Amino acid sequence: MTTSRKLHLDRTAVLGVLACCALWGLNQVAAKAAMSEIGPLWQAGLRSLAAALLVWLWAAARGIKLWERDGSLPGGLLAGALFGLEFACIFIGLQYTSASRMVVFIYLSPFVVALGMPFISRAERLNVRQIGGLLLAFGAVAWAFSEGFTGHASGAPLQWLGDTLGLLAAVLWGGTTLAIRATKLSRASAEKTLLYQLGISGLGLCLAALIVGELLPLAWSARLIALFSFQAVVVSFASYLLWFWMVRHYPATQLASFTLATPLFGLLAGAALLGEPITPRLGVALVALATGVLLVNKQN
């Protein structure tokens, strides 16, 4: 299967990645709300398995072949393992560090992609202006969440462990993107790419939940069903399918820069749905973020 690649993001890509970021930001609110009724590992694992079933049904309805031998298995196993380990690091790490600290460490991922992509595709090497834009965008996110770094470490003796797991999650997220582009998975359909990651991560996370003895609720409230359905159908199925399609067709470094908008979308979602205040700091951060992303994606 041949894949046409574009050197720059067009309007379709920009709208698509912004839609993904908005959904991922809202997903943070949904996941946090659902944790009062279901453990994090079960939540992440079951939503991946449910989304994997949807991907299989979608592909079957469209006549997309998922099981043919195309040499993508090694890359698919690698990407799926990285994907699952990323979520395990995030959820376990949140037990030891604050959400604000975690989100800043996770969104170091674009730097991992920026550093790794030149070894895969010379066309995606960043110039000085783009590197500056990436630093500005990340600085905007870090500043918006900087209150999370002002707490007293004495109240969280294992905060270093949570922070380390957040950093590892960023490396794993970036590694997943690089694995897709560097292996034969880059020539597979977006549906097959996503099925690898959802299926492998879902099985691994559910197994981890069993090993650590995390309780699985037998009775699900309407609230939990709604929150879980949003995560499985809208986020894990629809938005991830769109994301992996874009990774195959557009520059990964430029796409990754846009993901820095996700935590700020999460702040906006929290303000809209949970009544959390929107501070002047957030407004300035949004402007700086937009400026940084524009510098990364500006055509020469």
C-alpha positions as CSV (number, residue, x, y, z in Angstrom):
1,M,0.0,0.0,0.0
2,T,1.5,3.4,-1.0
3,T,1.0,6.4,1.2
4,S,1.1,10.0,-0.2
5,R,2.9,12.3,2.2
6,K,2.6,16.1,2.3
7,L,5.5,18.4,3.4
8,H,3.2,20.8,5.3
9,L,0.0,20.7,7.2
10,D,-3.0,21.9,5.2
11,R,-6.4,23.1,6.5
12,T,-7.7,19.6,6.8
13,A,-4.8,18.5,9.0
14,V,-4.9,21.7,11.2
15,L,-8.7,21.3,11.8
16,G,-8.2,17.6,12.4
17,V,-5.4,17.8,14.9
18,L,-7.2,20.7,16.7
19,A,-10.3,18.5,17.0
20,C,-8.2,15.7,18.4
21,C,-6.6,18.0,20.9
22,A,-10.0,19.4,22.1
23,L,-11.3,15.8,22.5
24,W,-8.2,14.7,24.3
25,G,-8.4,17.7,26.6
26,L,-12.1,16.9,27.3
27,N,-11.1,13.2,27.8
28,Q,-8.9,14.2,30.8
29,V,-12.0,15.6,32.5
30,A,-14.1,12.5,31.6
31,A,-11.3,10.1,32.9
32,K,-10.9,12.0,36.1
33,A,-14.7,12.0,36.7
34,A,-14.9,8.3,36.0
35,M,-12.2,7.3,38.5
36,S,-14.7,7.8,41.3
37,E,-16.4,4.6,40.0
38,I,-13.7,2.6,38.2
39,G,-10.0,2.1,38.7
40,P,-7.6,3.7,36.2
41,L,-6.1,0.5,34.8
42,W,-9.5,-1.1,34.2
43,Q,-10.8,2.1,32.7
44,A,-7.9,2.5,30.3
45,G,-7.8,-1.2,29.4
46,L,-11.5,-1.7,28.9
47,R,-11.9,1.4,26.8
48,S,-9.0,0.3,24.5
49,L,-10.7,-3.2,24.1
50,A,-14.1,-1.6,23.4
51,A,-12.5,0.8,20.8
52,A,-10.6,-2.1,19.2
53,L,-13.9,-3.9,18.7
54,L,-15.3,-0.8,17.0
55,V,-12.2,-0.5,14.8
56,W,-12.7,-4.2,13.7
57,L,-16.4,-3.6,12.9
58,W,-15.6,-0.4,11.0
59,A,-12.9,-2.1,8.9
60,A,-15.2,-5.0,8.2
61,A,-18.0,-2.7,7.1
62,R,-15.6,-0.9,4.7
63,G,-13.9,-4.0,3.4
64,I,-10.5,-3.0,4.9
65,K,-8.2,-6.0,5.3
66,L,-6.7,-6.2,8.8
67,W,-5.2,-9.7,8.9
68,E,-3.2,-9.9,5.7
69,R,0.5,-10.4,5.9
70,D,2.2,-7.2,5.1
71,G,5.3,-7.2,7.4
72,S,3.7,-4.8,9.8
73,L,3.5,-7.2,12.8
74,P,6.9,-6.3,14.4
75,G,6.1,-2.6,14.2
76,G,2.6,-3.2,15.4
77,L,3.7,-5.2,18.4
78,L,6.2,-2.5,19.3
79,A,3.8,0.4,18.9
80,G,1.1,-1.4,20.9
81,A,3.5,-2.2,23.7
82,L,4.7,1.4,23.8
83,F,1.1,2.7,23.8
84,G,0.1,0.5,26.7
85,L,3.2,1.3,28.8
86,E,2.6,5.0,28.2
87,F,-0.9,4.8,29.8
88,A,0.4,2.6,32.6
89,C,3.0,5.2,33.5
90,I,0.5,8.0,33.4
91,F,-2.1,6.3,35.7
92,I,0.4,4.9,38.1
93,G,2.4,8.1,38.2
94,L,-0.7,10.1,39.1
95,Q,-0.8,8.3,42.4
96,Y,2.5,10.0,43.4
97,T,2.5,13.4,41.7
98,S,0.0,16.1,40.9
99,A,-2.0,16.2,37.6
100,S,-0.5,19.6,36.8
101,R,3.1,18.2,37.1
102,M,2.1,15.1,35.2
103,V,0.6,17.0,32.2
104,V,3.8,19.1,31.8
105,F,6.0,16.1,31.7
106,I,3.8,14.2,29.3
107,Y,3.9,17.0,26.8
108,L,7.6,16.8,26.4
109,S,6.6,14.2,23.8
110,P,6.9,16.6,20.8
111,F,10.6,17.0,21.7
112,V,11.1,13.3,21.5
113,V,9.5,13.2,18.0
114,A,11.5,16.3,16.9
115,L,14.8,14.7,18.0
116,G,14.0,11.3,16.5
117,M,12.3,12.1,13.2
118,P,15.5,13.4,11.4
119,F,16.9,9.9,11.7
120,I,13.8,8.6,9.9
121,S,13.1,11.4,7.5
122,R,15.5,14.2,6.7
123,A,12.6,16.2,5.3
124,E,11.3,16.6,8.9
125,R,14.4,18.2,10.4
126,L,13.5,21.3,12.3
127,N,15.2,24.6,11.7
128,V,16.2,27.2,14.3
129,R,12.9,29.0,14.0
130,Q,10.9,25.9,14.4
131,I,12.9,24.7,17.4
132,G,12.3,28.2,18.9
133,G,8.6,27.8,18.3
134,L,8.5,24.4,19.9
135,L,10.3,25.8,23.0
136,L,7.8,28.7,23.1
137,A,4.8,26.4,22.9
138,F,6.1,24.1,25.6
139,G,7.0,27.1,27.8
140,A,3.4,28.3,27.5
141,V,2.1,25.0,28.7
142,A,4.6,24.7,31.5
143,W,3.8,28.3,32.6
144,A,0.0,27.7,32.5
145,F,0.5,24.7,34.8
146,S,3.4,26.1,36.9
147,E,1.2,26.2,40.1
148,G,1.5,22.5,40.1
149,F,5.2,22.9,40.9
150,T,4.7,25.2,43.9
151,G,3.5,22.5,46.3
152,H,5.6,21.3,49.2
153,A,7.5,18.1,48.3
154,S,7.4,17.0,51.9
155,G,3.8,16.1,51.5
156,A,4.6,13.8,48.6
157,P,7.8,11.9,49.4
158,L,7.5,9.8,46.2
159,Q,6.7,12.8,44.0
160,W,10.0,12.1,42.2
161,L,8.7,8.7,41.1
162,G,5.5,10.2,39.7
163,D,7.5,12.8,37.8
164,T,9.9,10.2,36.5
165,L,6.9,8.1,35.2
166,G,5.5,11.2,33.5
167,L,8.8,11.8,31.8
168,L,8.9,8.1,30.7
169,A,5.3,8.4,29.4
170,A,6.4,11.3,27.2
171,V,9.3,9.2,25.8
172,L,6.9,6.3,25.2
173,W,4.3,8.5,23.4
174,G,7.0,10.0,21.2
175,G,8.4,6.5,20.7
176,T,5.0,5.3,19.5
177,T,4.9,8.0,16.8
178,L,8.4,7.2,15.7
179,A,7.7,3.5,15.6
180,I,4.8,4.0,13.3
181,R,6.9,6.1,10.9
182,A,10.1,4.0,11.1
183,T,8.5,0.6,10.4
184,K,6.3,-1.0,7.8
185,L,3.4,0.1,9.9
186,S,3.7,3.4,8.1
187,R,2.4,1.7,5.0
188,A,-0.5,0.0,6.8
189,S,-4.0,1.4,7.0
190,A,-4.8,3.7,9.9
191,E,-7.4,1.1,11.0
192,K,-4.7,-1.6,11.2
193,T,-2.3,0.7,13.0
194,L,-4.9,1.6,15.6
195,L,-6.1,-2.0,16.1
196,Y,-2.5,-3.0,17.0
197,Q,-2.3,-0.4,19.6
198,L,-5.8,-0.7,21.1
199,G,-5.7,-4.5,21.2
200,I,-2.3,-4.9,22.7
201,S,-2.6,-2.1,25.2
202,G,-6.1,-3.2,26.2
203,L,-5.0,-6.7,26.9
204,G,-1.9,-5.5,28.7
205,L,-3.7,-2.9,30.9
206,C,-6.5,-5.3,31.9
207,L,-3.9,-7.9,32.8
208,A,-2.1,-5.3,34.9
209,A,-5.3,-4.5,36.7
210,L,-5.8,-8.2,37.6
211,I,-2.2,-8.5,38.8
212,V,-2.4,-5.4,41.1
213,G,-5.8,-6.5,42.3
214,E,-7.7,-3.4,41.1
215,L,-11.5,-3.9,41.6
216,L,-13.8,-4.0,38.6
217,P,-17.2,-2.6,39.3
218,L,-20.0,-5.0,38.5
219,A,-22.8,-2.5,38.5
220,W,-22.3,0.5,36.2
221,S,-24.3,3.7,36.7
222,A,-25.7,5.7,33.8
223,R,-23.0,8.3,34.5
224,L,-20.2,5.8,34.3
225,I,-21.6,4.3,31.1
226,A,-21.8,7.8,29.5
227,L,-18.2,8.7,30.6
228,F,-16.8,5.4,29.4
229,S,-18.7,5.5,26.1
230,F,-17.3,8.9,25.3
231,Q,-13.8,7.7,26.0
232,A,-14.1,4.5,24.1
233,V,-16.2,5.7,21.1
234,V,-15.3,9.3,20.5
235,V,-11.7,9.4,21.9
236,S,-10.1,6.0,21.6
237,F,-11.9,5.0,18.4
238,A,-12.7,8.2,16.3
239,S,-10.0,10.6,17.4
240,Y,-7.2,8.1,17.5
241,L,-8.2,6.8,14.0
242,L,-8.0,10.3,12.7
243,W,-4.7,10.9,14.5
244,F,-3.0,7.8,13.1
245,W,-4.3,8.6,9.6
246,M,-2.7,12.1,9.9
247,V,0.6,10.6,11.2
248,R,0.8,8.6,8.0
249,H,0.1,11.5,5.6
250,Y,1.6,14.6,7.3
251,P,4.9,15.6,9.0
252,A,5.0,14.0,12.4
253,T,7.0,16.8,14.0
254,Q,4.5,19.5,12.9
255,L,1.6,17.4,14.1
256,A,3.3,16.8,17.4
257,S,3.7,20.5,18.1
258,F,-0.1,20.9,18.0
259,T,-0.6,18.3,20.7
260,L,0.8,20.9,23.2
261,A,-2.6,22.5,23.0
262,T,-4.3,19.5,24.6
263,P,-3.7,20.3,28.3
264,L,-4.9,23.9,27.7
265,F,-8.0,22.5,26.0
266,G,-8.4,20.4,29.2
267,L,-8.3,23.6,31.3
268,L,-10.9,25.2,29.1
269,A,-13.1,22.0,29.4
270,G,-12.7,22.1,33.1
271,A,-13.8,25.7,33.2
272,A,-16.8,25.0,31.0
273,L,-17.9,21.7,32.6
274,L,-16.6,21.9,36.2
275,G,-16.8,25.7,36.8
276,E,-13.1,26.1,37.2
277,P,-11.9,29.7,36.8
278,I,-10.1,30.9,33.6
279,T,-7.2,33.1,34.8
280,P,-5.3,35.8,32.9
281,R,-2.3,33.4,33.0
282,L,-4.3,30.9,30.8
283,G,-5.1,33.7,28.3
284,V,-1.5,34.7,27.9
285,A,-0.5,31.0,27.7
286,L,-3.0,30.4,24.9
287,V,-1.6,33.3,22.9
288,A,2.0,32.1,23.4
289,L,1.1,28.6,22.5
290,A,-0.6,29.7,19.3
291,T,2.5,31.8,18.4
292,G,4.8,28.8,19.0
293,V,2.8,26.4,17.0
294,L,2.6,28.9,14.1
295,L,6.4,29.2,14.1
296,V,6.8,25.5,14.0
297,N,4.4,25.1,11.1
298,K,5.2,28.3,9.1
299,Q,6.3,27.4,5.6
300,N,9.7,28.7,4.6
